Amino acid sequence: MFERHMGELAEGWFDAASGGPTRAGTAPLESVFGVREIPVETAAAIRAVIDRMVQEGAVPENEPWRALGVLAGNSREI
């Protein structure tokens, strides 16, 4: 049952009307993507992009998750 409703977890931090957060802090990735797992081909492609962004200095090595903000066009991430 939980697996079918993971996307609904976003209601705890995301305002769909404004497209912004409703609180500070962190959010589970499951609530962003609505799933816990992705195909390994997709994961490998994403990992390669993140590794390249780290090597280029676009995101800090110790915070690779910031690549998602960069990809989303959020220049405030860095």
N, C-alpha and C positions, 0 to 999 in steps of 0.2 A: 504494500500500500504506500509506504513512504517513497519508494522508488518512482511511483507514478506521479507524485506530487512535488518532486524536488524543485521544479521551476517556481512553484508557489512560495517557496522560501524567500524569494526576492521581495515579497510584500513587507518583510520586516526591515528592509533598508532602502528600497527603491520606489520612487514616485513615478509611475508610468506616465502620468499627465505631463509632468515637467521634464522627465528624462533624467532627473537628478537624484542624489541620495536623500534620504529622510533623516539620516543620523550619521555621526562620525564613527570611525572604527573600521572593522574588516567585514568581509562577506564571504561565505563559502562559495567556492567555484561552482559547486553543484547548483547553487541558486542563480548563477549567471548563465550557465549552459543547459541546465535542466537534466544533466546526466552526470554520472560519476566517471565514466570511461569514454574514450574516443578511440577510433581505429588507430592501430599502430602506425599506419602510413601517414595519417594526419598528425599524430603526435611527433613522429620523426621530422616531418616538414616544419612544424612549429618549433621544435627544439633546434633545428638547424638555423632557422631565422633568429631565434633568441641568441644562440651561440655567436652568430655573425654580429648581431647588435652589441653584444658584450665586447667582442674583439675590436669593434669599431669605436667603442666608447660611448655608444648611444644610450646604454643602460649600465648601471653599476653591476659588477660581477657578483656582489653579494645580494643583489635584489633583482634577479632576472624577471620576476613577475612584472616589473615596470615596463617591460616590452609590450604588454597588453595596452597600457596607457598610451604609449607611443604609437602603436598601430591604430588606436582609436582616435588619434589626432589630438590627444591631450598633452600639449607642450608643457603643462605645469607638472607633469610626472617627474621630470628630471630636475 
